[in-house]
């Protein structure tokens, strides 16, 4: 049972997980409540959370498959029970979990006869398979099967483009959404002006993350979307709406016009969390484990300090330097003076 409290005005909001279960490796369920809420607030939060859970959380999928000596998707190969199309459909069902940033390659190299399952996929260390038992193909003769795979971390849907097949390479329709379904319901209690509400959230995931993890990530993503509205520039206060209406950026990390002011304002730097950046999940997790949460925390470190972080590589430091230079024109010193 998980309980968290946050005080808003004179009310203490409390959320907790009231039910959690694993139906299978690819189906997790969680039920959460948030209360007490004022009339109308439960619906506002419920709708926003549902959209964020379904559309804002990233997942990992196989997005392209490459075969040797295959001319079209509906070909059949001697010694393989399934057609190429059936193999592609089986690969589409594989659920992955990763700290991947962008895309990477994987492969299958097996000899027959025998069954080919997800366990036979050769993956980079930062990608893992949720259910290794997923069937891919059956080899009925002593032949070798070689398949190249492209894996991507993204969000939403990826629809393959018709006729975008080249050199035996076929794109796959990918559903990156790790949250399979979300329901929210509201229970009202009290009388008249004292009426309050309880929000119930039900979350189903594909096993690549738990419902609780999905709830936390969706909440962070919603907060990130609203942070730009917290910034106020005195130079813009007196501008007419027509001149000022496009000044709010989608993310503070794309707001180049205020870079100099942000650098000088420690309060603002302390309000910008590193999960709003373009850092890869692996780098982000290493920084969090080292208690580096905000841009201000990061600016207090030198390049030498970053290299001392556990599991950090030179490429990770270069990634951080590139993000800081690109979005804030900030340069970390090699050593502390």
N, C-alpha and C positions, 0 to 999 in steps of 0.2 A: 504494500500500500504506500503510495507516494503522496505527500502533502506539501504544498508550498503556499506561503502567505505573502500578500503585498497589501499595504495600506493605501487606500485612496480616499482622501478627505477623512470623514469619520467612519468609513466602512473598512472592514478588513476582507479583502477578496481572498478566497482560498480555492485552490484547485487540487484535485487528487485523482489518481487512477483507481477506479472502483472495480475494474475487471480487466484481466489480461490473460490471453491464452494463445497457444500455438497449435493450430489445427493441422498444419503440415509444414515441411521445410519452406514451402512457398506461399504460406498463408498465415499471417500473424493478425491478431485482433486485440484492440484495446478500447476501453470505454472510460471517458474522463468527464468530470464535472467541474464547473466554475461557478462560484456563488459567494455572497449575494450580489446580484446585479439590479440596477434600477430598470424600470419598465422600458422596454425597447432596446436595451443594451445587448441582451442575449442574442437577439436576431442579428444585430449589427456585427457582433463578434463572430457568430456562427457562420454567416455568409462569407465574411472575409477569410476566416480560417479554412473553410471548405475550398475556396478558390485557390488559396495559397498552398494547401496540402496537395491538391490535384495538379496545379500548374506551375508552382515555383520551386519544387524540390527536384534536384538532379538525380538521374539514375544512369546505369551503365548497361550498354547493349552491344551485341554484334551487329554491325551495320553493313558489312560487305564480306562476301565469300569469294574465294578464287580457286578454281579447279584447273587441273592440267588436262589439255586435250579435250575440252568440252566446248561445243559450238553453240549450244543454246540451253536455256533453263530446263527444258523438258526432255533433255537427252537421258539415255540410260547407259550405264557402263557395265560391261561384262564382269560378272562376279560380285555385283552389288545388288541386293534385293530391291532397294529403293531407287526411285528416279532422282535426278539432281534436284528437281523441284521439291520432292518429299524431304530430302536431306536439308535443304534450305529452310523448310518449314519447321523441322525438328531443331535446327540451330536457333531459330527465332524464339523458341520456347525456353532457352537457357537463361537463367537469372544470374546476374553477376553483381558483385559488390567490389568497389574499388576506391582508391584515392587518386585515381587518374585525373590528369589535367589535359583535356583535348582527346587525342586518339593514340592508339598503340597497336602493335601487331601481335598476333598469336597464330598457332598452327596446330594441325593434326597430322601425325605421321604414324600409321599403324599398318600391320600386316594381317592378312586373313589366313584361314577363315576365323570368324568370330564376330562378336558384337562390338560396335563402336559407341561409346557413351561420352558424356561430358567429362568423365574422369580422364579421357585420353587427350584432352586439349592441353597444349603446352602454353602456359601463361607467364607473363612477367610477374615478379613478386608482389606488386602492388594491386593485383587483380585476383579475385578468388571467385569460385563458383559456389552458389548457394546450395544447389542440389546436383551432386555428381552422377546421379542415376539416370538423368535425362537421356533417352535413347536418341542416337543420331543415325546409325545405319547398321545393316547386317552384311558382312562379307561372307559370301557363300563359297568362295574359291581362294586359294593361296595367292592373293594379289596384294599389292601395296596401295594404300590410299593416302594421298597427300592433299590437304586442304589448307589454304591460307585464309586467315581471318583478320578483319579490321575491327577493333573495339573502340567505342567512343563513349565518353561521358557527356551528357547533355540533359536537356529537359524538354518536356512536351512530346511531340511526335516527329518522326522522320519518315516521310513518304518517298519510296523509291521512284525515280524518274523512268518512265517507260523507254525501252530501247537504249538505256544507258549501260549497255553490257559491252565490255571490251576485254579481249585476251582472257576469256573465261572468268572474268570478274563480274559478280552480280551484287547489286545493292539489295539490302533487306529492309522492309518496313520495320521500323523500330519504335517501340513504346518505351520511352525513358522513364515514365512515371512509376516510381516505386510504390506510391500509394494507389491501391486498386479502387477503393471506394471510401466515401466519407458521408456520414449522416449526422445531422444535428437536430436536436429537439429541445423544447423549452417547457419548463414547469413553473407556473406562477403561483404565488401564495401571498397572503396578507389581504388587507382591505383598503379601498380608497387610495389616498395618497401614499399609504405605507406599503403598497403592493411592490413585491420584489420578485426576481426571477432566478432560476437555476438553469444554466446551459449544460446540456449533455452532448458530448461529442463521441461518435463511434468511428474508429479508424481501422481499415484493413490494409495491410501492406504485403508485398510479395516476398518478404523474408530478407531482402537486402538491407533493411533497417527495421527497427522495432517501431510500433506506433508512437511510443514516447519520444524516440529520436526524431521521428517525422514531425511531431508536434513542436518540438524545440526548434528544428530547422525552419519550419514554416513561420514560426513566431519571429525568429531573427530576420527572415526575409521581409516580412511585413514591416518590421521596425526600420530596416534599411531603406525601404521605399519612402518612408515618411521623414527620415532625417533631414533631407534637403530643405523642408519647410521650416526647420528650426533655425536656419541661418538667416540673418537679417543684415543687409548692407545699408548703412546710413545714406550712402550716395544714391540709393534707389528708392528711398522712402517717399520722396516728393515727385517721382516720375509719374506721368499719367499712365493709366492701365495699358494703353496701346503700346507704349514703349517698354513697359515692364513685364508684360504678361509672359514672355518667353524666357525670363531670366532664371527660373528655377530649373536646375539640372536634374536629370534622371538619377544621378548618383553624385555625391560630393567628390568622387574620384574622377569626374569628368568636368569639373568646374574650374577650368584653367584661369578664368579672369580674376579669381580671388586667391591665387596661389601665394602671393607675397603676404597678404593679410593673414592667411591661415598659418603660414610659417611663424609669424610673429605672435600669434594668439595661442597661448598654451591651453587656455580653456577649450578652444575649438579643437585643438589637437587631441586633447584628452577625451573629447566626445566622439572622435572618429575611431571606430573599432576596426581591427585588421580583417575581420570577416567581410568587410565591405569592399575589400580590394580584389585584385585579380590574382592573388597568390594561389598556388596550387594547394589542394587539400593536404598533401603531405607536409609542405612547408608550414601551412597554417597550424596544423596539429602540433608540430615541433615547437612553434613559437608559443602556443597556448600552454604546453607542458612546461615551458620556461617562464611562465607568468608574464608573458608579453601580450597584452590584450588590446592596447590602443596605439595610435600613431605616435603619441608622445612617448610611450614605453619603448617603441622601436627607435626613436630618434636619440634616446639616451644610451643607445648601444653603438659600439664601433664595429667595423668589419671583423676585427680580431675577436671581439666578444661573441659575435654570431657564430664564428667558426668553432667556438667552445661548446655550442649547444649539441646535445647528444643526437647522434644520427644525422647531423647536418653535413652537407657536402659543399664544395666550392661552387657547384652549379646552383645550389639553393641560395647562397649569398648573392650570386650574380642576379638571380631572379628577383630578389628583394630590392637590390640596387636599381634594377631596371624599372620596377614598378614605382619606386620613390622618385626617380629622375623623371619618368614619363608624366606622372600625374601631379607631382608637387614641386618639381625642380629641387629636390632635396638630395644632398650627397652625404652619405655617412663617412666619417673619417676612418682611415685604416686602423688607427690606434687612438686611444683616449689620451688627451694631452694633460 
